[in-house]
Amino acid sequence: MFLESSKTRQAQSSQFKSSEAFKDNFFQRDQSVSLSDKSWLELQYHDLNEKFIKMPHELENYMKQPPSPLNEKTLDRVHGSMIGMAIGDALGAHVKFEPRQYLVENPVTDLQAGGTWGLKKGQ
């Protein structure tokens, strides 16, 4: 399925003469926000003819802070989500597949070792 959709996208992208036509076809645009408002989402090229797209590992040295002030509420939510994912990953190894009643009787209070997978400290 991925291969088929990848081939379809390649065929479709070759028919577009400009990168703008390509973006219009593949990005659903919200009328209130344009891609130009989010320049970091724009394709970046090695050349002026826009033939060679930079790969993610090539962009690391060019990363900049967002061009406009950040919404603190949104930033707090992003940080909270990231911390929640880390905690969930750490806790998940210890409680995965355990029945609720077992967890009620044996709550996780210290992440040292053990759990369903018998992990050692730090794994």
C-alpha positions in Angstrom: 0.0 0.0 0.0 2.8 2.4 0.9 4.7 1.5 -2.3 1.6 2.1 -4.4 0.8 5.4 -2.8 4.5 6.4 -3.1 4.5 5.6 -6.8 1.2 7.5 -7.3 2.7 10.6 -5.5 5.8 10.4 -7.7 3.8 10.3 -10.8 1.5 13.1 -9.7 4.4 15.3 -8.5 6.2 15.0 -11.9 3.2 16.5 -13.7 3.4 19.7 -11.6 5.6 22.4 -13.1 6.0 24.5 -10.0 6.4 23.7 -6.3 3.4 25.9 -5.6 1.1 23.7 -7.6 2.5 20.7 -5.9 1.9 22.3 -2.4 -1.7 23.3 -3.4 -2.4 19.7 -4.4 -0.9 17.9 -1.4 -1.4 20.3 1.5 -4.9 21.1 2.8 -4.7 24.8 3.5 -6.5 26.5 6.3 -7.8 29.8 5.0 -6.8 31.6 8.2 -3.2 30.3 8.1 -1.0 30.1 5.0 2.2 28.1 4.5 4.1 31.4 4.2 3.1 32.0 7.9 5.0 28.8 8.7 8.2 29.1 6.7 9.8 26.1 8.4 7.2 23.9 6.6 8.3 25.1 3.2 10.5 22.8 1.2 14.1 23.9 1.2 16.4 23.4 -1.7 20.1 23.2 -2.4 19.8 25.2 -5.6 17.9 28.1 -7.1 16.3 25.8 -9.7 14.5 23.9 -6.9 15.7 20.5 -8.1 17.4 19.1 -5.0 15.5 19.1 -1.8 17.4 19.3 1.5 17.1 16.2 3.7 16.2 16.5 7.4 19.7 15.6 8.5 21.0 18.5 6.3 18.7 21.0 8.0 20.0 20.6 11.5 22.7 23.3 11.1 20.1 25.8 9.8 17.4 25.4 12.4 16.3 28.7 13.9 14.0 29.8 16.6 10.4 30.4 15.4 10.2 33.7 13.6 7.4 35.1 15.8 6.6 35.2 19.6 5.5 31.9 21.0 2.1 31.4 22.6 3.0 30.5 26.1 -0.2 28.4 26.7 0.6 26.3 23.6 4.2 25.9 24.6 3.1 24.7 28.0 0.8 22.2 26.4 3.6 20.9 24.2 5.9 20.5 27.1 3.2 18.8 29.1 2.6 16.4 26.3 6.3 15.5 25.9 6.7 15.0 29.7 3.5 12.9 29.7 4.8 10.7 26.9 8.2 10.2 28.7 6.4 9.2 32.0 4.0 7.0 30.1 6.9 5.2 28.4 8.8 4.7 31.7 5.7 3.5 33.6 4.3 1.5 30.7 7.0 -1.1 30.8 6.2 -1.9 34.4 2.4 -2.0 34.2 1.8 -3.3 30.7 -0.5 -6.3 30.6 -1.0 -6.2 34.4 -4.6 -6.5 35.5 -6.1 -3.4 37.2 -6.6 -5.2 40.5 -3.0 -6.2 40.6 -2.0 -2.5 40.1 -4.4 -1.4 42.8 -2.9 -3.9 45.2 0.7 -3.3 44.1 1.0 0.4 42.9 4.2 1.5 41.2 5.9 3.8 43.7 9.5 3.6 42.6 10.8 2.7 39.1 13.8 0.6 39.8 13.5 -2.8 38.1 11.0 -5.6 37.4 7.6 -5.2 35.7 6.1 -7.5 33.1 9.3 -7.7 31.1 11.6 -8.2 34.2 13.7 -5.1 33.3 16.8 -4.2 35.1 17.3 -0.7 36.5 17.9 1.8 33.7 16.6 -0.4 30.9 
